[in-house]
Amino acid sequence: MSCTGCEERVTNAAERVEGLRRVDADHETGTVEITADEGTEDAVRASIHEAGYDVPA
């Protein structure tokens, strides 16, 4: 992520996943923090990846 637009795209991608409670994307640190129901982490990672962003394991 390199800008606030990236933050919005990552946030929107994560929010498509059922069970997501909170997402906080920060382009300055290159991090995304989520709070979600157990077992949804892989789905959130996949959704962000499909939006065009690398997601480390």
One Martini backbone bead per residue (centre of mass of N, CA, C, O) as a GRO file, in nm:
protein
   57
    1MET     BB    1   0.098   0.036   0.021
    2SER     BB    2   0.088   0.406  -0.079
    3CYS     BB    3  -0.214   0.498   0.005
    4THR     BB    4  -0.538   0.580   0.080
    5GLY     BB    5  -0.657   0.420  -0.154
    6CYS     BB    6  -0.541   0.151  -0.064
    7GLU     BB    7  -0.682   0.135   0.202
    8GLU     BB    8  -0.968   0.126   0.082
    9ARG     BB    9  -0.932  -0.132  -0.091
   10VAL     BB   10  -0.856  -0.319   0.142
   11THR     BB   11  -1.103  -0.269   0.316
   12ASN     BB   12  -1.316  -0.355   0.107
   13ALA     BB   13  -1.212  -0.643   0.071
   14ALA     BB   14  -1.241  -0.733   0.369
   15GLU     BB   15  -1.555  -0.657   0.400
   16ARG     BB   16  -1.658  -0.906   0.217
   17VAL     BB   17  -1.614  -1.073   0.468
   18GLU     BB   18  -1.753  -1.290   0.658
   19GLY     BB   19  -1.681  -1.199   1.005
   20LEU     BB   20  -1.598  -0.920   1.003
   21ARG     BB   21  -1.537  -0.656   1.244
   22ARG     BB   22  -1.235  -0.534   1.179
   23VAL     BB   23  -1.046  -0.271   1.001
   24ASP     BB   24  -0.684  -0.164   0.967
   25ALA     BB   25  -0.538   0.039   0.735
   26ASP     BB   26  -0.174   0.118   0.674
   27HIS     BB   27   0.040   0.272   0.454
   28GLU     BB   28   0.284   0.359   0.635
   29THR     BB   29   0.326   0.046   0.750
   30GLY     BB   30   0.186  -0.191   0.581
   31THR     BB   31  -0.082  -0.256   0.747
   32VAL     BB   32  -0.323  -0.509   0.873
   33GLU     BB   33  -0.595  -0.502   1.095
   34ILE     BB   34  -0.792  -0.763   1.247
   35THR     BB   35  -1.135  -0.851   1.329
   36ALA     BB   36  -1.251  -1.193   1.365
   37ASP     BB   37  -1.371  -1.467   1.307
   38GLU     BB   38  -1.304  -1.772   1.331
   39GLY     BB   39  -1.163  -1.873   1.014
   40THR     BB   40  -1.123  -1.585   0.826
   41GLU     BB   41  -0.829  -1.518   0.743
   42ASP     BB   42  -0.804  -1.653   0.460
   43ALA     BB   43  -1.034  -1.487   0.328
   44VAL     BB   44  -0.904  -1.211   0.368
   45ARG     BB   45  -0.643  -1.263   0.218
   46ALA     BB   46  -0.776  -1.335  -0.055
   47SER     BB   47  -0.926  -1.067  -0.101
   48ILE     BB   48  -0.674  -0.885  -0.101
   49HIS     BB   49  -0.526  -1.032  -0.327
   50GLU     BB   50  -0.755  -0.990  -0.546
   51ALA     BB   51  -0.702  -0.666  -0.525
   52GLY     BB   52  -0.359  -0.661  -0.559
   53TYR     BB   53  -0.224  -0.771  -0.288
   54ASP     BB   54   0.016  -0.848  -0.078
   55VAL     BB   55   0.022  -1.144   0.150
   56PRO     BB   56   0.159  -1.241   0.415
   57ALA     BB   57   0.199  -1.526   0.628
   0.00000   0.00000   0.00000
